[in-house]
Amino acid sequence: MRRLGRERSRRLIVCRWARRAIFDNAAYNSIMAFKHRSVVDSIPAYKQGKSAPKGANRRAFKLSSNENPYPPLPSVQKAIKDHALDCINRYPDMGGWKVVERLAKDYGVDSENVVLGCGSTEVITQLVNLLAGPGDEVVYPWRSFEAYPIIVSGSGAASVQISNRLDGGHDFDAMIAAINDKTRLIIVNNPNNPTSVSVRDDEARRLMEAVPSDVIVLFDEAYVHFNTDPETSVAMRLYREYPNIVIAHTFSKAYGLAGLRIGFGIGPSEVIADMRKLSLPFGVTQSAQIAALASLEADAELQERVQALIEERDRIVTALDAQGWQFPRPYANFFWLPLGAKTADAAARFTDEGLSVRVFEGEGIRISIGEVEANTKVIETCKKVKDDGIV
Ligand SMILES: Cc1ncc(COP(=O)(O)O)c(C=O)c1O
């Protein structure tokens, strides 16, 4: 007994030493040189959307990350409260099979065609790491989702960024012209982040006809639930016609589970099996799986919330049209103001009004559809930007 007690207090002392050891961190950090892949030095760090601006005696809103302003549905909160706490001492089901089976049923595919990831960001990472490496190329529109260049550089492959058309849509002619023997993946982002422009069905089909059948095309449809464009391409429809399509969807946007990190990919079984090998082991937590299943059960209520956000988007578009703004029709839960050189001046106004928006220096501002009060403030701020002659 006494020996056990001594052993325990020795362990405690070691732990405390490790925590309290005093040494010169600044000196330690400044001398650390290490052998590594030089490609990482050129990877831009991901910039997270800013929080709502602090200060001033007014309500502030975060409209910088295309999040859902609504809290999870009561049934989803209940499922998390009732079931998620019991299992956090255990690893999650690594394949997330219950969610996979449910998604397979909903989408009319087999379980072998579905893979989960910690958000669709991880799904896209699995796919890029499977397909591309040093010497290979990945073609995608630009500007688009900020994670694409990070993921592609991380794989060692080269990004071939195709500038968007002036209307903010993908330039499919240029994307097709960029395909060569080194091309391993082509990414389509519908609707595109940050321009919110939808990809038309005929454009997507033209691309699919031009791509060799052994080159995969990824349709990243993170915002698909908000896409009301009657002419839009629907990746699930194309999936049934072409053998080389992978689709990435997420629970982060319409389902409002961004903080839990769960997304999924649908694709040919051979591709999905290899993506699963490259997935982060145990990356999708049990809480995320529980919330995703509960969300799929509550689809009708979630659709109501999506509809409310679409109506808010329409309200903003109507107001901005009346104010004389020129901007692309938005089909996601955000819209894009192509402000070019005026971007910084306009952005300052939004911050002054307590609105954090996503600023792309010299290009434009992306604004998420938020709470009704936030959207009203956005409309008012846009009017001020116009009235003050900034645009
Ligand atoms: C176009 C696009 N794809 C994918 C994602 C990834 O979302 P998540 O990793 O939260 O599923 C985002 C997130 O903002 C996005 O804008």
PDBQT file of the ligand as one rigid body, heavy atoms in Angstrom, charges set to zero:
ROOT
HETATM    1  C1  LIG A 401     -17.442  25.622 -51.136  1.00  0.00    +0.000 C 
HETATM    2  C2  LIG A 401     -17.219  24.973 -49.825  1.00  0.00    +0.000 A 
HETATM    3  N1  LIG A 401     -16.959  23.674 -49.787  1.00  0.00    +0.000 NA
HETATM    4  C3  LIG A 401     -16.742  23.036 -48.637  1.00  0.00    +0.000 A 
HETATM    5  C4  LIG A 401     -16.777  23.717 -47.441  1.00  0.00    +0.000 A 
HETATM    6  C5  LIG A 401     -16.456  22.934 -46.222  1.00  0.00    +0.000 C 
HETATM    7  O1  LIG A 401     -17.332  22.943 -45.223  1.00  0.00    +0.000 OA
HETATM    8  P1  LIG A 401     -17.215  21.907 -44.037  1.00  0.00    +0.000 P 
HETATM    9  O2  LIG A 401     -15.816  21.433 -43.955  1.00  0.00    +0.000 OA
HETATM   10  O3  LIG A 401     -17.641  22.659 -42.846  1.00  0.00    +0.000 OA
HETATM   11  O4  LIG A 401     -18.136  20.790 -44.404  1.00  0.00    +0.000 OA
HETATM   12  C6  LIG A 401     -17.027  25.079 -47.416  1.00  0.00    +0.000 A 
HETATM   13  C7  LIG A 401     -17.024  25.826 -46.159  1.00  0.00    +0.000 C 
HETATM   14  O5  LIG A 401     -17.142  26.996 -46.044  1.00  0.00    +0.000 OA
HETATM   15  C8  LIG A 401     -17.249  25.736 -48.646  1.00  0.00    +0.000 A 
HETATM   16  O6  LIG A 401     -17.471  27.044 -48.707  1.00  0.00    +0.000 OA
ENDROOT
TORSDOF 0
